Amino acid sequence: MKTKALLYFLPLAAGVLQGFSFAPARAILQLIALSVLFICLSKSHGIKQAFAQGFLFGLGWFCYAISWVYVSIYTYGYQPAFFAAAAAFLFAAFLSIFPAAAAAFSALPAPALKKGFPLAFVLGTSASWGIFEWLRSWILSGFPWAASAYAHVEGSLSGYAPIVGATGINFLSALIAVLIAVFVLSFRDSTRRLVCLAAMFAVITGGIFFGRIQWYEPAAQVRFQLIQGGVLQDEKFSPMGTLTSFERYLTLMKEGGAAAETVTVLPETIFPIPLDRLPKDIWKRFTEGTDNGSRMIFGGFTRMKDGYANSVVEVSKGRIIESYSKRHLVPFGEYVPFGFRWFIDMLGIPMGDLVRGSSSQAAFNLGNAQAALLLCYEDLFAEEVRDWWTDASSPNVLINLSNLGWFGDSLALPQHLNISRMRAIEFARPVVRASNTGATAYVEPDGTVAAELPFMAPGKLDVTVTTAKGAPTPYARNGDLPSVIFMFLLFFAAIALAITRKTKLNRLQ
């Protein structure tokens, strides 16, 4: 009975460790957490028990990693604590279905491990984990937040990012974790242990090798002025919210001024009202800094044919010269899934049902560089970031505008920064971020954070960014498809090996 209870408690505890590993990135903790789950799966009795173990792992993982959902509902949605906790738990439980399903599929080749044939378990477990992490990025518009790969932005596996992206790293981290599990379980088999060590060494060494390749060429330098307003959500949507935001950002921009040809970047939706309702005197004073040829990029609600969109505008000499509208909207925050209008109305989410932007929008011309725009969690979807790379052109820098003020001083801020770091490595392009409460930062193409403002406090970050050019990385060209096909082939190979092994054992008996 104690052993059985342990097989359920350990996955839950390991899931919490998995959630803890993402901010800041702790690759070793993520690998340990996942290897504990895989050891428990090797001891499970059938698919049902494996599903339960994977589900408990997911609960620990997501209840910790996305605990900031509670903050948004309780603090800024003004809902009772029990309701906020219940909603956050249910969301975590939904996301836990994916690791639960991966664990259940891992149980299919698990008997081969118990019968002395670990290869099927190694291949099947790592492949099923990678497949279901990929599915999490697609199903119901996708939410791949806190994926295993984001714990590895500073580890050797990050070297694979320009080749296979985060999807491939999810698989590779699972592969190392299952090799650790087999190593631990094979304490009486020195040969098997050596094979596990050799395989882990090969994967890690490969990441180090690819990480030393420079996948880009330095291009033009661009001066950026990144503004972090630190305007809390209850301030922003108060009766004086527009004036508060205006004064805060205007003060920050005027501190020290800005040289000519500087690009000032402000966060997402800096005003609580649409830009076409902004008083003319506020617009004039707010944009007068662009009269000397400088450019200003900021987020706001813009009127479209069918409603309002969450947009980014580029202003020069007091007028909008370019705009981009968000393509990947947040469910329950920016669009209403069918049947949930009551939930949006109860929380009173402003602009909770927006118009989706077109999938073919032009990059912003910064004079000597092209910039791809990403609004808030759009940088979570690498396959959509790839859309900025076309046969005709490719961006030299990625610009992310965010407002994480809904989540307070929580894990969401450093977690989102690590997501941007992974995109920088995948596409070999620098990323500049302007966020209302953080992280406002400059990330180099290798994922290094070159400069960053403290969280939650107002501030201005002046940086000179060396943009990048050159052929697209292998991942920018090919995306997730090669990795996904490879993982499916591995999984089917694992099942075939397990069946073949079982047939041979039956014949011997």
Secondary structure, DSSP 8 states (H G I E B T S, - for coil): -HHHHHHHHHHHHHHHHHHHTTTTT-HHHHHHHHHHHHHHHHT--SHHHHHHHHHHHHHHHHHHHTTHHHHIIIIIS---HHHHHHHHHHHHHHHHHHHHHHHHHHTTTHHHHHTT-HHHHHHHHHHHHHHHHHHHTTGGG---TT-GGGGGTTSGGGGGHHHHHHHHHHHHHHHHHHHHHHHHHTTT-HHHHHHHHHHHHHHHHHHHHHHTS--SEEEEEEEEEEEE----HHHHTSTTHHHHHHHHHHHHHHTT---TT-EEE--TT-SSS-GGGS-HHHHHHHHGGGGGS-EEEEEEEEEETTEEEEEEEEEETTEEEEEEE-SS--BTTTB--TT-HHHHHHHT-TT-S-----S----EE-SS-EEEEEEGGGGG-HHHHGGG--SS---SEEEEEE--GGG-SSTHHHHHHHHHHHHHHHHT--EEEEESSS--EEE-TTS-EEEE--SSS-EEEEEEEEEEESS--HHHHHTTHHHHHHHHHHHHHHHHHHHHHHHHHHHH-
